[in-house]
Structure formats: C-alpha cells, structure tokens
Amino acid sequence: MNSPQIGNVQLKNRLVMAPMISNLASPDGSTSDAHIEYLARRALGGSGLIITEYTYIDRVNSRGSRNEMGIYSDLLLPKLRRLTDRIHSFGTPVFVQLVHAGGKALESLNGNRNYAPSAVDYSGNMPAEMSHDDISEAQERFAKAVLLSKKAGFDGIELHGAHGYLIQEFISPSLNRRTDRYGGSLENRIRFAQEIIDSAKSSVDLPVGIRLSLYEDDRDGYPPEYGLKVADSLKGIDYVHFSAGRFASPGSSASFYHGRGHIASRLPRKSIHPTMVVGSVTGFEDVDSVLRVADFVSIGRALLADPFFPRKYQERHAEIRPCIRCNQGCRNLSFGEVRCTVNLDTGFEINGKIMPGHLSGEIEIAGGGVKGLEAALHAVKLGLRVTLHEIGDRLGGQLNAIIDDRKKAEFQRLVGYYSNVLEKSGVNVAMNSRGGTGGIMCLPDVTYPHLVAKDEVRIDSNIYQYQDEALALAGSCRVYMTNRSLSGLDRDRQIMYRKLAESMGITFKERIDNPDVSLVAEKQYDILNAMQSGRNAVNAFLIPRINEFL
C-alpha cells in the first residue's frame, strides 16, 4: 500500500484505529499506563494512524463517561506526552479526538447542568438551551484543548461531530431548533463547528479533521445526503471521518444483525475532502470494500479482537482473530473498562505473562469447545506439542447449537479461526476421540439445563442459550419470554432479537407466572469466560510440573 498523508502528516498506511471509548484513563481524565499500552499494542499491530477515544475539553459539563480521557489543563500534559511518545516509538502518528458531550453529558459526573443548542428531549433528559455566552465559552474551551493537544505532542486533531454530541447537536435539524445565527439554515447549523475549525487552523499547524454522522438512525433523523452535504460545506478541514447515528441503534457499532461495512454501503459518494469511513469493518474484504469508496478505512472492534489486524491485512497470510460483532465486552462500558469477548488480553496489555514462552514437551487436551480450543492455542504458543481430543465430529462445542442464522454465521468465524490457526501451528486434532486420562480436561465449567418442548414454554432468563432455544422451539410450541430475558444484550441486539422472535410467534411479557426456567444472571458463562478457563486449565496443569517442560 502506498503511504498516504493527512495534511502534513505522513501515515504508514490507510488503516486507522477508530476512536473508541475505553474507560482506561483515570477519574481525573489523565491517561494511565494501562491506557497507553492498550493504544501502543494497536500501533505495534500496524495501524497507520491511532485516533484516541473521545477526549473531554473541560471540567464544567463536557464529560460523557467515567474514566474518559480529558485534555483541559496543563497538569495533564506530562502523562499525555508519555502517551504520544509511546505511540511515536512505533513510527505511528496519533491524533486526539476532542469532544463536548453536550446534552448527552453525565450530569452526575460533571456536577453542572447539561446544555445543548435547544432544550429538547435527550432520552428523558432535558438540557438547558445554550446562550450566546455558553456558545462562546464552549468554543473557547475547544480552542484551549487544541493548544494543549499541540503541547502534548499529538500529530493532529479530530473534532467529534457525530453520535449526538454537542457539535452534531448543532448540525442535526432535529436537535437544533434555534432561530438565531446558529440555527435554521444549513449554513447556520454548521456555524458552531466551522468557527471551531477556523480557530484551530489559525492557532496550530496540525491537521484538523471532523467525525460526522453520515446519517441518523432515529425516525426523525437526517439521511446520508444531508450528512454528505454537511461535510462538503465545511471549509478548511483536512479530512472528514464518517460514522453514523445519534440516539437510535445501530449507529456505528452494528451487531451481527446488520451487514458488514454498513456505513460505507450508504455513502452516496466521496466527500470533496479526504474521506475516512468506519462501521463493521471486521475482515480483509471489508477493508477492500471501504477503500473503494474512501481514502481511509477506520477500524474499531476488529482491533479490539486482533490488534495486529492491519499488519496481517498487509501480509495477507496470517489468520485474524475475528470480531464476531456480539457487542458484549466492547459495549458494556457503563461501569467497566474496555474488554473484548474474543480477546482476553484487551484492556490488560500492561500485564505480564504468567508462563514463559519457551517450554517443550507434549500435552493432551480433551474438549473441542471454546475452552479447549483456547487452551490448545495457549499451550502451543508456550512451545508445547499439543493433541486436542474432541468426542464428536465437529469443533466448536456449544457454539454449534446456535439457531439464529446471522448470529451463527459470525460466531462460526471464531471456530474457523481456531481450526485454521491450530492446524497451521501443528496441533494434532483427534476427532471422535476421548483422549487419555493424564491430560487436561476442558469441558464447559457451567452448563444450563435444556428446555423441553411442550404446548407452552415460558422463559424468564437472560442466559444466551435460552434465547437460541426459544427460536428453536417457536415452530412447534407457544413460547413466552419476559422482557428482562433480553437484559444481557446491548440495545441493538435487544431490538433486533425481539423483531426476529416476534416474527416467529414468540410473545414478550413483563411478567410470566410459573416459568419453565427463571434465571437472570448479572454474569453468565460465555465465550470470554470459556477462553479464560482454558488458559487457566493449562497454567494450572503446568505450574506444578514446570521443571518437566523447561
């Protein structure tokens, strides 16, 4: 791939790490060593550009999440400089994404009332309408953050003008009801953003881009043609980064119920500015597809699943650990840090390894489900020769019981990954085999009883297995589910599963008497738990015998 540029900054390639909330920063907004190493792993993995997660610009009312990174004071500069120095050590540029969360800010954290261009409903919250003084002060705080970004060693600025945050709130016709110079016409609605861009370009010699929602998924949302017109109407920007969404799902992080490359597929044409597009880019073919309509491809969840995705894309021979678009670990950020359901190391990059990587010898592992597959991969990476026994004729274990076709298609990519990488690693996979008695047993740690077909099946459980079994039984039974049975799913999966289930005759109720299963678990045994258990099983087997394998 040729080396492209954004403004005066040279990139190694056209694959960009998308800005994603991580909650790995500190409560005061300063970055942390864990956050730095999380980003550094993606730089090592070959990303041509790193864009930080959205970074709040003041301590008044701009913060949108807990442990969000901030850039509002000189006191934050030493740690921010540590971040940029670390990313630069890999020869990778890093841009900071600046945000004011506006009407979506967390009042409980900020301690001050939210404001927005207009006093309209924000999912049950009514922010104050901004005065002209409020507008000027917000712009001044953006300007200060731009100067701090330069001092911190960032190579560029991205303004967050998407996802229902303050800049988009001015741009969106549904959120901006103003009749003054900041509302009404398109020219007026983009004035707030344009003045911030003009200020930034006049104060620093850094590239300045903007992330925009190409379209809004809400019923009163604007279409892609409007989003493209906004981009083309802005002056002085070095690139436009198209995402999608406001409040309604799926936004940018579409689950497996939507097509991959779902934003690029709705882009009418390239902007007149250098164009970057994000959205469900999880495979090499998705990268190729986006680069046919844009200058840069922005990769999000796939880099959580496999930080080396860009390097593997360029080399085109290594297997990628696939993002399965489950929206579980990566979207569960209300009170937690970034995680990935298929990558145990995401968010823990700073941790050292428990076991040395230069062992020798042979081990046997019994169980070809996710637990056993991850155990076998972990063992072979330690240097061991591995035989994996599976009692049946298929690898994948419980993943093979998934009924939902769209879910199954994505989850089977994970099984395919294990199968291919284990074969390339020389693991001997013995099908229809129980194995010996001296190996490592990797059966599931938790099993849930199956539902029995009968005239009526009543489910009050958020266990993923029962969501699949409900679909399987819908053709022959009357199936009822409580609303809280979907409580373990992110918003998009809740909406799409409900549509699918209702189309198959499943009825949802607030309450069900005498359910066949009643189990609502805050944490349930899932893919991530199975992977961790597989690694733990190998470590527990080896540690007491470590001298035998050195």
HUTA-V628250 format. One line per field, one symbol per residue. ss: DSSP state (H for helix, E for strand, L for the rest). phi: phi as a letter, one per 40 degrees, with the letter a starting at -180 (. if undefined). psi: psi as a letter, one per 20 degrees, with the letter a starting at -180 (. if undefined). A space follows every 10 residues. Layout:
ss = ???
phi = ???
psi = ???
//
This chain:
ss = LLLLEELLEE LLLLEEELLL LLLLLLLLLL LLHHHHHHHH HHHHLLLLEE EEEEEELLLL LLLLLLLLLE LLLHHHHHHH HHHHHHHHLL LLEEEEEEEL LHHHLLHHHH LLLLEELLLL EELLEELEEL LHHHHHHHHH HHHHHHHHHH HLLLLEEEEE ELLLLHHHHH HLLLLLLLLL LLLLLHHHHL HHHHHHHHHH HHHLLLEEEE EEELLLLLLL LLLHHHHHHH HHHLLLLLEE EEELLLLLLL LLLLLLLLLL LLLHHHLLLL LLLLEEELLL LLLHHHHHHH HLLLLEEEEL HHHHHLLLHH HHHHHLLLLL LLLLLLLLLL LLLLLLLLLE LLELLLLLLL LLLLLLLLLL LEEEEELLLH HHHHHHHHHH HLLLEEEEEE LLLLLLHHHH HLLLHHHHHH HHHHHHHHHH HHHHLLLEEE ELLLLLLLLE ELLLLLLLLL LLLLLEEEEE ELLHHHHHHH HHHLLLLEEE EEHHHHLLLL HHHHHHHHHH HHHLLLEEEL LLLLLLEEEL LLLLLLHHHH HHHHHHHHHH HHHLLHHHHL
phi = .cccbbgcbc bcaccbcccb dbfcccdcgc cbcccccccc cccdchdcab bccdbcbabc abcbacfccb abadcccdcc cccccccccc gbcbbbccab cfccccdccc gbccbadbcb cbfgbbcccc cccccccccc cccccccccc ccgccabbcc bbggcdcccc ccdccbbcbc cbahcddccc cdcccccccc ccbbcbcbba cbcdabccdb cccdcccccd dcccbgccab bcbahbbccc gccccccbcc gccdcbccac cccdbbbbhf cbacccddcc ccbacbbcbb dccccaccdc cccccfbccc cccbfcfccc bcbcbbccab cbbcccgbdc ccccbcbbca hbbbbbhbcd dccccccccc cchccbbbbb ccbachfccc cccddccccc ccccccdddc cccccgcccb cfbcgccbcb cbcdcbbbcc cbcadbbbbb accddccccc cccccbbcbb bccccbccbc dccccccccc ccccgcbbbc abcfccabab bcbbcbdccc cccccccccc ccdcbdccbc
psi = pqorqocjpp qhajoppqpp phkiarhjiq rrhggghghh hhghijphpp prrpoqirkf kipirqkqqq niqhhigghh hhghggghij kpqpqpppqp icijqohhgh jqqqrrhqnr pmlipnrqpp rhhggggghh hggghgghgg hijqirpppo kakjrgghhh hphhhojqjb ijrergghhj ggghhggggg hihqlqqorp pqohrpiqhk rqrhhghhhg ghiqqjqirp opbqqegqri bhmqaiiqqq khghijohrq riqpppprnl njrhhhgggg iiirhqpppe hhiggoijgg ghghhkiqpp oppjlikehi imjgjarprp hjohipikhi qrqhqqklrr aqqqppokag ghghgggggh hijqpppppp hajqqhcihi jpgoghghgg hhhgghgggg hhghijpooo qlphraijbo plqphpqpqq qppagppppm pjphghhghg hhihhiqopp qqhiijiiqr gghgghgggg ghhjjpppqh qpqlqhpnoo phproagggg gghgghgggh ghgijhhhi.
//
